[in-house]
Amino acid sequence: MTFLYDPDAGSYLLYNSSVTDIAIVVQPTIIQLISIWTGCRVALQSVEEISDRCRFLLSVSLYS
């Protein structure tokens, strides 16, 4: 997984080369993980939480 930062938009995008249904939008104080497959939207407390939460939601969307 790779984090890309767009300074103009002030947002981060999480890019996974093998699965393209996960995106993260980071606003000044709110981090939302959006799974297109499940429609889940999760507010996260910190950037450190993104990686584990992403893997969890990714596994839910792929295997549930």
PDB file of N, CA, C, O and CB in Angstrom:
ATOM      1  N   MET A   1       0.845  -1.183   0.000  1.00  0.00           N
ATOM      2  CA  MET A   1       0.000   0.000   0.000  1.00  0.00           C
ATOM      3  C   MET A   1       0.887   1.241   0.000  1.00  0.00           C
ATOM      4  O   MET A   1       1.953   1.262   0.614  1.00  0.00           O
ATOM      5  CB  MET A   1      -0.959   0.001   1.222  1.00  0.00           C
ATOM      6  N   THR A   2       0.434   2.253  -0.686  1.00  0.00           N
ATOM      7  CA  THR A   2       1.211   3.466  -0.814  1.00  0.00           C
ATOM      8  C   THR A   2       0.339   4.662  -0.470  1.00  0.00           C
ATOM      9  O   THR A   2      -0.806   4.753  -0.912  1.00  0.00           O
ATOM     10  CB  THR A   2       1.792   3.600  -2.231  1.00  0.00           C
ATOM     11  N   PHE A   3       0.884   5.577   0.322  1.00  0.00           N
ATOM     12  CA  PHE A   3       0.170   6.804   0.636  1.00  0.00           C
ATOM     13  C   PHE A   3       0.621   7.895  -0.327  1.00  0.00           C
ATOM     14  O   PHE A   3       1.817   8.151  -0.465  1.00  0.00           O
ATOM     15  CB  PHE A   3       0.409   7.230   2.111  1.00  0.00           C
ATOM     16  N   LEU A   4      -0.317   8.524  -0.979  1.00  0.00           N
ATOM     17  CA  LEU A   4      -0.017   9.645  -1.860  1.00  0.00           C
ATOM     18  C   LEU A   4      -0.653  10.890  -1.263  1.00  0.00           C
ATOM     19  O   LEU A   4      -1.812  10.865  -0.850  1.00  0.00           O
ATOM     20  CB  LEU A   4      -0.531   9.386  -3.316  1.00  0.00           C
ATOM     21  N   TYR A   5       0.106  11.978  -1.219  1.00  0.00           N
ATOM     22  CA  TYR A   5      -0.430  13.221  -0.667  1.00  0.00           C
ATOM     23  C   TYR A   5      -0.590  14.244  -1.773  1.00  0.00           C
ATOM     24  O   TYR A   5       0.339  14.498  -2.540  1.00  0.00           O
ATOM     25  CB  TYR A   5       0.483  13.771   0.447  1.00  0.00           C
ATOM     26  N   ASP A   6      -1.770  14.825  -1.848  1.00  0.00           N
ATOM     27  CA  ASP A   6      -2.042  15.874  -2.832  1.00  0.00           C
ATOM     28  C   ASP A   6      -2.129  17.201  -2.088  1.00  0.00           C
ATOM     29  O   ASP A   6      -3.166  17.504  -1.497  1.00  0.00           O
ATOM     30  CB  ASP A   6      -3.365  15.583  -3.635  1.00  0.00           C
ATOM     31  N   PRO A   7      -1.053  18.007  -2.105  1.00  0.00           N
ATOM     32  CA  PRO A   7      -1.051  19.248  -1.326  1.00  0.00           C
ATOM     33  C   PRO A   7      -2.110  20.245  -1.778  1.00  0.00           C
ATOM     34  O   PRO A   7      -2.613  21.025  -0.969  1.00  0.00           O
ATOM     35  CB  PRO A   7       0.301  19.895  -1.405  1.00  0.00           C
ATOM     36  N   ASP A   8      -2.452  20.227  -3.065  1.00  0.00           N
ATOM     37  CA  ASP A   8      -3.458  21.162  -3.562  1.00  0.00           C
ATOM     38  C   ASP A   8      -4.829  20.841  -2.982  1.00  0.00           C
ATOM     39  O   ASP A   8      -5.582  21.742  -2.613  1.00  0.00           O
ATOM     40  CB  ASP A   8      -3.510  21.130  -5.092  1.00  0.00           C
ATOM     41  N   ALA A   9      -5.145  19.556  -2.904  1.00  0.00           N
ATOM     42  CA  ALA A   9      -6.444  19.149  -2.366  1.00  0.00           C
ATOM     43  C   ALA A   9      -6.387  18.989  -0.854  1.00  0.00           C
ATOM     44  O   ALA A   9      -7.427  18.920  -0.199  1.00  0.00           O
ATOM     45  CB  ALA A   9      -6.903  17.841  -3.012  1.00  0.00           C
ATOM     46  N   GLY A  10      -5.169  18.930  -0.288  1.00  0.00           N
ATOM     47  CA  GLY A  10      -5.029  18.732   1.150  1.00  0.00           C
ATOM     48  C   GLY A  10      -5.535  17.371   1.579  1.00  0.00           C
ATOM     49  O   GLY A  10      -6.095  17.232   2.666  1.00  0.00           O
ATOM     50  N   SER A  11      -5.344  16.355   0.732  1.00  0.00           N
ATOM     51  CA  SER A  11      -5.872  15.040   1.067  1.00  0.00           C
ATOM     52  C   SER A  11      -4.869  13.949   0.755  1.00  0.00           C
ATOM     53  O   SER A  11      -3.955  14.124  -0.050  1.00  0.00           O
ATOM     54  CB  SER A  11      -7.165  14.783   0.321  1.00  0.00           C
ATOM     55  N   TYR A  12      -5.066  12.818   1.416  1.00  0.00           N
ATOM     56  CA  TYR A  12      -4.250  11.638   1.163  1.00  0.00           C
ATOM     57  C   TYR A  12      -5.085  10.614   0.411  1.00  0.00           C
ATOM     58  O   TYR A  12      -6.293  10.504   0.622  1.00  0.00           O
ATOM     59  CB  TYR A  12      -3.702  11.040   2.487  1.00  0.00           C
ATOM     60  N   LEU A  13      -4.441   9.881  -0.453  1.00  0.00           N
ATOM     61  CA  LEU A  13      -5.093   8.760  -1.119  1.00  0.00           C
ATOM     62  C   LEU A  13      -4.289   7.512  -0.816  1.00  0.00           C
ATOM     63  O   LEU A  13      -3.069   7.493  -0.979  1.00  0.00           O
ATOM     64  CB  LEU A  13      -5.217   8.995  -2.661  1.00  0.00           C
ATOM     65  N   LEU A  14      -4.965   6.488  -0.383  1.00  0.00           N
ATOM     66  CA  LEU A  14      -4.303   5.199  -0.174  1.00  0.00           C
ATOM     67  C   LEU A  14      -4.464   4.393  -1.448  1.00  0.00           C
ATOM     68  O   LEU A  14      -5.582   4.156  -1.906  1.00  0.00           O
ATOM     69  CB  LEU A  14      -4.895   4.432   1.064  1.00  0.00           C
ATOM     70  N   TYR A  15      -3.358   3.978  -2.010  1.00  0.00           N
ATOM     71  CA  TYR A  15      -3.385   3.234  -3.268  1.00  0.00           C
ATOM     72  C   TYR A  15      -2.840   1.834  -3.043  1.00  0.00           C
ATOM     73  O   TYR A  15      -1.743   1.662  -2.509  1.00  0.00           O
ATOM     74  CB  TYR A  15      -2.570   3.965  -4.364  1.00  0.00           C
ATOM     75  N   ASN A  16      -3.599   0.850  -3.446  1.00  0.00           N
ATOM     76  CA  ASN A  16      -3.159  -0.538  -3.352  1.00  0.00           C
ATOM     77  C   ASN A  16      -3.061  -1.064  -4.770  1.00  0.00           C
ATOM     78  O   ASN A  16      -4.044  -1.045  -5.511  1.00  0.00           O
ATOM     79  CB  ASN A  16      -4.138  -1.412  -2.476  1.00  0.00           C
ATOM     80  N   SER A  17      -1.877  -1.536  -5.158  1.00  0.00           N
ATOM     81  CA  SER A  17      -1.667  -1.913  -6.552  1.00  0.00           C
ATOM     82  C   SER A  17      -2.517  -3.107  -6.977  1.00  0.00           C
ATOM     83  O   SER A  17      -2.818  -3.258  -8.161  1.00  0.00           O
ATOM     84  CB  SER A  17      -0.210  -2.225  -6.780  1.00  0.00           C
ATOM     85  N   SER A  18      -2.907  -3.954  -6.030  1.00  0.00           N
ATOM     86  CA  SER A  18      -3.666  -5.140  -6.417  1.00  0.00           C
ATOM     87  C   SER A  18      -5.172  -4.968  -6.216  1.00  0.00           C
ATOM     88  O   SER A  18      -5.962  -5.676  -6.841  1.00  0.00           O
ATOM     89  CB  SER A  18      -3.182  -6.335  -5.629  1.00  0.00           C
ATOM     90  N   VAL A  19      -5.567  -4.059  -5.372  1.00  0.00           N
ATOM     91  CA  VAL A  19      -6.995  -3.837  -5.111  1.00  0.00           C
ATOM     92  C   VAL A  19      -7.255  -2.343  -5.183  1.00  0.00           C
ATOM     93  O   VAL A  19      -6.599  -1.558  -4.497  1.00  0.00           O
ATOM     94  CB  VAL A  19      -7.428  -4.419  -3.714  1.00  0.00           C
ATOM     95  N   THR A  20      -8.206  -1.953  -6.007  1.00  0.00           N
ATOM     96  CA  THR A  20      -8.383  -0.526  -6.267  1.00  0.00           C
ATOM     97  C   THR A  20      -9.687   0.020  -5.683  1.00  0.00           C
ATOM     98  O   THR A  20     -10.131   1.103  -6.064  1.00  0.00           O
ATOM     99  CB  THR A  20      -8.347  -0.269  -7.757  1.00  0.00           C
ATOM    100  N   ASP A  21     -10.296  -0.720  -4.766  1.00  0.00           N
ATOM    101  CA  ASP A  21     -11.598  -0.260  -4.265  1.00  0.00           C
ATOM    102  C   ASP A  21     -11.484   0.490  -2.943  1.00  0.00           C
ATOM    103  O   ASP A  21     -12.505   0.807  -2.332  1.00  0.00           O
ATOM    104  CB  ASP A  21     -12.534  -1.442  -4.094  1.00  0.00           C
ATOM    105  N   ILE A  22     -10.266   0.782  -2.486  1.00  0.00           N
ATOM    106  CA  ILE A  22     -10.107   1.453  -1.206  1.00  0.00           C
ATOM    107  C   ILE A  22      -9.485   2.827  -1.437  1.00  0.00           C
ATOM    108  O   ILE A  22      -8.474   2.953  -2.127  1.00  0.00           O
ATOM    109  CB  ILE A  22      -9.238   0.605  -0.239  1.00  0.00           C
ATOM    110  N   ALA A  23     -10.094   3.841  -0.859  1.00  0.00           N
ATOM    111  CA  ALA A  23      -9.510   5.179  -0.929  1.00  0.00           C
ATOM    112  C   ALA A  23      -9.645   5.843   0.434  1.00  0.00           C
ATOM    113  O   ALA A  23     -10.610   5.603   1.160  1.00  0.00           O
ATOM    114  CB  ALA A  23     -10.194   6.038  -2.038  1.00  0.00           C
ATOM    115  N   ILE A  24      -8.687   6.666   0.768  1.00  0.00           N
ATOM    116  CA  ILE A  24      -8.750   7.412   2.021  1.00  0.00           C
ATOM    117  C   ILE A  24      -8.713   8.892   1.698  1.00  0.00           C
ATOM    118  O   ILE A  24      -7.857   9.352   0.942  1.00  0.00           O
ATOM    119  CB  ILE A  24      -7.586   7.020   2.979  1.00  0.00           C
ATOM    120  N   VAL A  25      -9.641   9.630   2.273  1.00  0.00           N
ATOM    121  CA  VAL A  25      -9.646  11.077   2.125  1.00  0.00           C
ATOM    122  C   VAL A  25      -9.335  11.675   3.488  1.00  0.00           C
ATOM    123  O   VAL A  25     -10.032  11.406   4.467  1.00  0.00           O
ATOM    124  CB  VAL A  25     -11.019  11.598   1.569  1.00  0.00           C
ATOM    125  N   VAL A  26      -8.296  12.481   3.547  1.00  0.00           N
ATOM    126  CA  VAL A  26      -7.894  13.083   4.803  1.00  0.00           C
ATOM    127  C   VAL A  26      -8.165  14.576   4.741  1.00  0.00           C
ATOM    128  O   VAL A  26      -7.595  15.285   3.912  1.00  0.00           O
ATOM    129  CB  VAL A  26      -6.405  12.803   5.105  1.00  0.00           C
ATOM    130  N   GLN A  27      -9.031  15.046   5.614  1.00  0.00           N
ATOM    131  CA  GLN A  27      -9.307  16.465   5.728  1.00  0.00           C
ATOM    132  C   GLN A  27      -8.587  16.966   6.978  1.00  0.00           C
ATOM    133  O   GLN A  27      -8.000  16.162   7.702  1.00  0.00           O
ATOM    134  CB  GLN A  27     -10.855  16.751   5.793  1.00  0.00           C
ATOM    135  N   PRO A  28      -8.613  18.262   7.249  1.00  0.00           N
ATOM    136  CA  PRO A  28      -7.765  18.788   8.323  1.00  0.00           C
ATOM    137  C   PRO A  28      -7.819  18.013   9.632  1.00  0.00           C
ATOM    138  O   PRO A  28      -6.774  17.763  10.232  1.00  0.00           O
ATOM    139  CB  PRO A  28      -8.141  20.187   8.592  1.00  0.00           C
ATOM    140  N   THR A  29      -9.003  17.625  10.094  1.00  0.00           N
ATOM    141  CA  THR A  29      -9.070  16.906  11.360  1.00  0.00           C
ATOM    142  C   THR A  29      -9.840  15.602  11.263  1.00  0.00           C
ATOM    143  O   THR A  29      -9.975  14.891  12.259  1.00  0.00           O
ATOM    144  CB  THR A  29      -9.693  17.775  12.404  1.00  0.00           C
ATOM    145  N   ILE A  30     -10.344  15.279  10.091  1.00  0.00           N
ATOM    146  CA  ILE A  30     -11.159  14.074   9.936  1.00  0.00           C
ATOM    147  C   ILE A  30     -10.546  13.184   8.872  1.00  0.00           C
ATOM    148  O   ILE A  30     -10.275  13.622   7.754  1.00  0.00           O
ATOM    149  CB  ILE A  30     -12.620  14.430   9.571  1.00  0.00           C
ATOM    150  N   ILE A  31     -10.334  11.936   9.234  1.00  0.00           N
ATOM    151  CA  ILE A  31      -9.810  10.961   8.282  1.00  0.00           C
ATOM    152  C   ILE A  31     -10.922   9.954   8.017  1.00  0.00           C
ATOM    153  O   ILE A  31     -11.428   9.320   8.943  1.00  0.00           O
ATOM    154  CB  ILE A  31      -8.504  10.255   8.824  1.00  0.00           C
ATOM    155  N   GLN A  32     -11.291   9.812   6.770  1.00  0.00           N
ATOM    156  CA  GLN A  32     -12.348   8.864   6.435  1.00  0.00           C
ATOM    157  C   GLN A  32     -11.800   7.799   5.502  1.00  0.00           C
ATOM    158  O   GLN A  32     -11.128   8.093   4.514  1.00  0.00           O
ATOM    159  CB  GLN A  32     -13.551   9.582   5.791  1.00  0.00           C
ATOM    160  N   LEU A  33     -12.101   6.577   5.837  1.00  0.00           N
ATOM    161  CA  LEU A  33     -11.744   5.480   4.958  1.00  0.00           C
ATOM    162  C   LEU A  33     -13.011   5.065   4.224  1.00  0.00           C
ATOM    163  O   LEU A  33     -14.034   4.785   4.849  1.00  0.00           O
ATOM    164  CB  LEU A  33     -11.112   4.280   5.751  1.00  0.00           C
ATOM    165  N   ILE A  34     -12.941   5.027   2.925  1.00  0.00           N
ATOM    166  CA  ILE A  34     -14.122   4.707   2.128  1.00  0.00           C
ATOM    167  C   ILE A  34     -13.863   3.431   1.344  1.00  0.00           C
ATOM    168  O   ILE A  34     -12.912   3.343   0.566  1.00  0.00           O
ATOM    169  CB  ILE A  34     -14.487   5.876   1.174  1.00  0.00           C
ATOM    170  N   SER A  35     -14.709   2.463   1.558  1.00  0.00           N
ATOM    171  CA  SER A  35     -14.630   1.223   0.794  1.00  0.00           C
ATOM    172  C   SER A  35     -15.772   1.213  -0.207  1.00  0.00           C
ATOM    173  O   SER A  35     -16.943   1.215   0.171  1.00  0.00           O
ATOM    174  CB  SER A  35     -14.686  -0.031   1.727  1.00  0.00           C
ATOM    175  N   ILE A  36     -15.424   1.201  -1.481  1.00  0.00           N
ATOM    176  CA  ILE A  36     -16.449   1.242  -2.512  1.00  0.00           C
ATOM    177  C   ILE A  36     -17.294  -0.037  -2.496  1.00  0.00           C
ATOM    178  O   ILE A  36     -18.502   0.008  -2.726  1.00  0.00           O
ATOM    179  CB  ILE A  36     -15.807   1.438  -3.889  1.00  0.00           C
ATOM    180  N   TRP A  37     -16.653  -1.164  -2.225  1.00  0.00           N
ATOM    181  CA  TRP A  37     -17.394  -2.421  -2.226  1.00  0.00           C
ATOM    182  C   TRP A  37     -18.457  -2.466  -1.148  1.00  0.00           C
ATOM    183  O   TRP A  37     -19.595  -2.856  -1.409  1.00  0.00           O
ATOM    184  CB  TRP A  37     -16.450  -3.578  -2.051  1.00  0.00           C
ATOM    185  N   THR A  38     -18.095  -2.070   0.063  1.00  0.00           N
ATOM    186  CA  THR A  38     -19.012  -2.212   1.186  1.00  0.00           C
ATOM    187  C   THR A  38     -19.778  -0.933   1.449  1.00  0.00           C
ATOM    188  O   THR A  38     -20.791  -0.954   2.149  1.00  0.00           O
ATOM    189  CB  THR A  38     -18.260  -2.624   2.429  1.00  0.00           C
ATOM    190  N   GLY A  39     -19.309   0.192   0.897  1.00  0.00           N
ATOM    191  CA  GLY A  39     -19.919   1.470   1.184  1.00  0.00           C
ATOM    192  C   GLY A  39     -19.596   1.952   2.581  1.00  0.00           C
ATOM    193  O   GLY A  39     -20.182   2.928   3.050  1.00  0.00           O
ATOM    194  N   CYS A  40     -18.662   1.279   3.263  1.00  0.00           N
ATOM    195  CA  CYS A  40     -18.316   1.673   4.625  1.00  0.00           C
ATOM    196  C   CYS A  40     -17.571   3.000   4.618  1.00  0.00           C
ATOM    197  O   CYS A  40     -16.778   3.282   3.720  1.00  0.00           O
ATOM    198  CB  CYS A  40     -17.468   0.587   5.305  1.00  0.00           C
ATOM    199  N   ARG A  41     -17.836   3.788   5.612  1.00  0.00           N
ATOM    200  CA  ARG A  41     -17.105   5.034   5.786  1.00  0.00           C
ATOM    201  C   ARG A  41     -16.754   5.121   7.262  1.00  0.00           C
ATOM    202  O   ARG A  41     -17.644   5.153   8.112  1.00  0.00           O
ATOM    203  CB  ARG A  41     -17.944   6.288   5.304  1.00  0.00           C
ATOM    204  N   VAL A  42     -15.483   5.159   7.568  1.00  0.00           N
ATOM    205  CA  VAL A  42     -15.046   5.085   8.959  1.00  0.00           C
ATOM    206  C   VAL A  42     -14.178   6.285   9.285  1.00  0.00           C
ATOM    207  O   VAL A  42     -13.193   6.552   8.596  1.00  0.00           O
ATOM    208  CB  VAL A  42     -14.280   3.773   9.230  1.00  0.00           C
ATOM    209  N   ALA A  43     -14.540   7.007  10.330  1.00  0.00           N
ATOM    210  CA  ALA A  43     -13.709   8.121  10.785  1.00  0.00           C
ATOM    211  C   ALA A  43     -12.599   7.555  11.666  1.00  0.00           C
ATOM    212  O   ALA A  43     -12.864   6.788  12.591  1.00  0.00           O
ATOM    213  CB  ALA A  43     -14.559   9.194  11.562  1.00  0.00           C
ATOM    214  N   LEU A  44     -11.372   7.930  11.378  1.00  0.00           N
ATOM    215  CA  LEU A  44     -10.232   7.427  12.131  1.00  0.00           C
ATOM    216  C   LEU A  44      -9.625   8.557  12.958  1.00  0.00           C
ATOM    217  O   LEU A  44      -9.713   9.730  12.594  1.00  0.00           O
ATOM    218  CB  LEU A  44      -9.174   6.813  11.182  1.00  0.00           C
ATOM    219  N   GLN A  45      -9.015   8.187  14.061  1.00  0.00           N
ATOM    220  CA  GLN A  45      -8.471   9.186  14.974  1.00  0.00           C
ATOM    221  C   GLN A  45      -7.103   9.696  14.541  1.00  0.00           C
ATOM    222  O   GLN A  45      -6.759  10.849  14.798  1.00  0.00           O
ATOM    223  CB  GLN A  45      -8.377   8.613  16.361  1.00  0.00           C
ATOM    224  N   SER A  46      -6.326   8.844  13.889  1.00  0.00           N
ATOM    225  CA  SER A  46      -4.971   9.249  13.532  1.00  0.00           C
ATOM    226  C   SER A  46      -4.500   8.508  12.306  1.00  0.00           C
ATOM    227  O   SER A  46      -5.032   7.455  11.954  1.00  0.00           O
ATOM    228  CB  SER A  46      -4.012   9.010  14.689  1.00  0.00           C
ATOM    229  N   VAL A  47      -3.495   9.069  11.658  1.00  0.00           N
ATOM    230  CA  VAL A  47      -2.956   8.434  10.459  1.00  0.00           C
ATOM    231  C   VAL A  47      -2.416   7.045  10.782  1.00  0.00           C
ATOM    232  O   VAL A  47      -2.474   6.141   9.948  1.00  0.00           O
ATOM    233  CB  VAL A  47      -1.851   9.304   9.841  1.00  0.00           C
ATOM    234  N   GLU A  48      -1.889   6.876  12.001  1.00  0.00           N
ATOM    235  CA  GLU A  48      -1.318   5.582  12.377  1.00  0.00           C
ATOM    236  C   GLU A  48      -2.349   4.458  12.337  1.00  0.00           C
ATOM    237  O   GLU A  48      -1.997   3.296  12.132  1.00  0.00           O
ATOM    238  CB  GLU A  48      -0.713   5.668  13.764  1.00  0.00           C
ATOM    239  N   GLU A  49      -3.617   4.802  12.531  1.00  0.00           N
ATOM    240  CA  GLU A  49      -4.661   3.779  12.552  1.00  0.00           C
ATOM    241  C   GLU A  49      -5.068   3.325  11.155  1.00  0.00           C
ATOM    242  O   GLU A  49      -5.710   2.286  11.003  1.00  0.00           O
ATOM    243  CB  GLU A  49      -5.872   4.298  13.285  1.00  0.00           C
ATOM    244  N   ILE A  50      -4.700   4.096  10.136  1.00  0.00           N
ATOM    245  CA  ILE A  50      -5.221   3.828   8.797  1.00  0.00           C
ATOM    246  C   ILE A  50      -4.833   2.443   8.301  1.00  0.00           C
ATOM    247  O   ILE A  50      -5.672   1.699   7.793  1.00  0.00           O
ATOM    248  CB  ILE A  50      -4.724   4.877   7.824  1.00  0.00           C
ATOM    249  N   SER A  51      -3.574   2.106   8.449  1.00  0.00           N
ATOM    250  CA  SER A  51      -3.074   0.883   7.830  1.00  0.00           C
ATOM    251  C   SER A  51      -3.814  -0.360   8.326  1.00  0.00           C
ATOM    252  O   SER A  51      -4.277  -1.167   7.519  1.00  0.00           O
ATOM    253  CB  SER A  51      -1.588   0.739   8.100  1.00  0.00           C
ATOM    254  N   ASP A  52      -3.926  -0.520   9.649  1.00  0.00           N
ATOM    255  CA  ASP A  52      -4.605  -1.690  10.199  1.00  0.00           C
ATOM    256  C   ASP A  52      -6.089  -1.684   9.873  1.00  0.00           C
ATOM    257  O   ASP A  52      -6.651  -2.724   9.528  1.00  0.00           O
ATOM    258  CB  ASP A  52      -4.408  -1.754  11.703  1.00  0.00           C
ATOM    259  N   ARG A  53      -6.727  -0.535   9.977  1.00  0.00           N
ATOM    260  CA  ARG A  53      -8.158  -0.454   9.704  1.00  0.00           C
ATOM    261  C   ARG A  53      -8.427  -0.763   8.243  1.00  0.00           C
ATOM    262  O   ARG A  53      -9.417  -1.413   7.903  1.00  0.00           O
ATOM    263  CB  ARG A  53      -8.707   0.934  10.069  1.00  0.00           C
ATOM    264  N   CYS A  54      -7.537  -0.291   7.383  1.00  0.00           N
ATOM    265  CA  CYS A  54      -7.685  -0.558   5.950  1.00  0.00           C
ATOM    266  C   CYS A  54      -7.618  -2.037   5.659  1.00  0.00           C
ATOM    267  O   CYS A  54      -8.427  -2.572   4.901  1.00  0.00           O
ATOM    268  CB  CYS A  54      -6.615   0.171   5.155  1.00  0.00           C
ATOM    269  N   ARG A  55      -6.658  -2.690   6.260  1.00  0.00           N
ATOM    270  CA  ARG A  55      -6.526  -4.129   6.016  1.00  0.00           C
ATOM    271  C   ARG A  55      -7.767  -4.849   6.501  1.00  0.00           C
ATOM    272  O   ARG A  55      -8.232  -5.791   5.859  1.00  0.00           O
ATOM    273  CB  ARG A  55      -5.271  -4.697   6.712  1.00  0.00           C
ATOM    274  N   PHE A  56      -8.309  -4.414   7.633  1.00  0.00           N
ATOM    275  CA  PHE A  56      -9.507  -5.044   8.173  1.00  0.00           C
ATOM    276  C   PHE A  56     -10.691  -4.861   7.218  1.00  0.00           C
ATOM    277  O   PHE A  56     -11.369  -5.829   6.872  1.00  0.00           O
ATOM    278  CB  PHE A  56      -9.841  -4.462   9.559  1.00  0.00           C
ATOM    279  N   LEU A  57     -10.933  -3.622   6.795  1.00  0.00           N
ATOM    280  CA  LEU A  57     -12.066  -3.377   5.913  1.00  0.00           C
ATOM    281  C   LEU A  57     -11.858  -4.028   4.550  1.00  0.00           C
ATOM    282  O   LEU A  57     -12.806  -4.491   3.916  1.00  0.00           O
ATOM    283  CB  LEU A  57     -12.294  -1.879   5.750  1.00  0.00           C
ATOM    284  N   LEU A  58     -10.598  -4.055   4.110  1.00  0.00           N
ATOM    285  CA  LEU A  58     -10.302  -4.699   2.842  1.00  0.00           C
ATOM    286  C   LEU A  58     -10.633  -6.178   2.920  1.00  0.00           C
ATOM    287  O   LEU A  58     -11.225  -6.742   1.999  1.00  0.00           O
ATOM    288  CB  LEU A  58      -8.833  -4.496   2.458  1.00  0.00           C
ATOM    289  N   SER A  59     -10.244  -6.807   4.032  1.00  0.00           N
ATOM    290  CA  SER A  59     -10.519  -8.227   4.178  1.00  0.00           C
ATOM    291  C   SER A  59     -12.026  -8.474   4.291  1.00  0.00           C
ATOM    292  O   SER A  59     -12.517  -9.482   3.783  1.00  0.00           O
ATOM    293  CB  SER A  59      -9.789  -8.790   5.408  1.00  0.00           C
ATOM    294  N   VAL A  60     -12.758  -7.587   4.936  1.00  0.00           N
ATOM    295  CA  VAL A  60     -14.217  -7.728   5.023  1.00  0.00           C
ATOM    296  C   VAL A  60     -14.823  -7.615   3.629  1.00  0.00           C
ATOM    297  O   VAL A  60     -15.685  -8.411   3.256  1.00  0.00           O
ATOM    298  CB  VAL A  60     -14.826  -6.653   5.970  1.00  0.00           C
ATOM    299  N   SER A  61     -14.370  -6.621   2.858  1.00  0.00           N
ATOM    300  CA  SER A  61     -14.988  -6.408   1.561  1.00  0.00           C
ATOM    301  C   SER A  61     -14.626  -7.528   0.578  1.00  0.00           C
ATOM    302  O   SER A  61     -15.396  -7.820  -0.337  1.00  0.00           O
ATOM    303  CB  SER A  61     -14.567  -5.054   0.998  1.00  0.00           C
ATOM    304  N   LEU A  62     -13.475  -8.146   0.760  1.00  0.00           N
ATOM    305  CA  LEU A  62     -13.084  -9.217  -0.159  1.00  0.00           C
ATOM    306  C   LEU A  62     -13.667 -10.568   0.215  1.00  0.00           C
ATOM    307  O   LEU A  62     -13.971 -11.375  -0.664  1.00  0.00           O
ATOM    308  CB  LEU A  62     -11.590  -9.321  -0.212  1.00  0.00           C
ATOM    309  N   TYR A  63     -13.826 -10.825   1.508  1.00  0.00           N
ATOM    310  CA  TYR A  63     -14.144 -12.189   1.930  1.00  0.00           C
ATOM    311  C   TYR A  63     -15.506 -12.360   2.582  1.00  0.00           C
ATOM    312  O   TYR A  63     -15.920 -13.493   2.829  1.00  0.00           O
ATOM    313  CB  TYR A  63     -13.113 -12.657   2.868  1.00  0.00           C
ATOM    314  N   SER A  64     -16.209 -11.288   2.866  1.00  0.00           N
ATOM    315  CA  SER A  64     -17.496 -11.475   3.542  1.00  0.00           C
ATOM    316  C   SER A  64     -18.609 -11.732   2.526  1.00  0.00           C
ATOM    317  O   SER A  64     -19.765 -11.913   2.909  1.00  0.00           O
ATOM    318  CB  SER A  64     -17.837 -10.243   4.404  1.00  0.00           C
TER     319      SER A  64
END
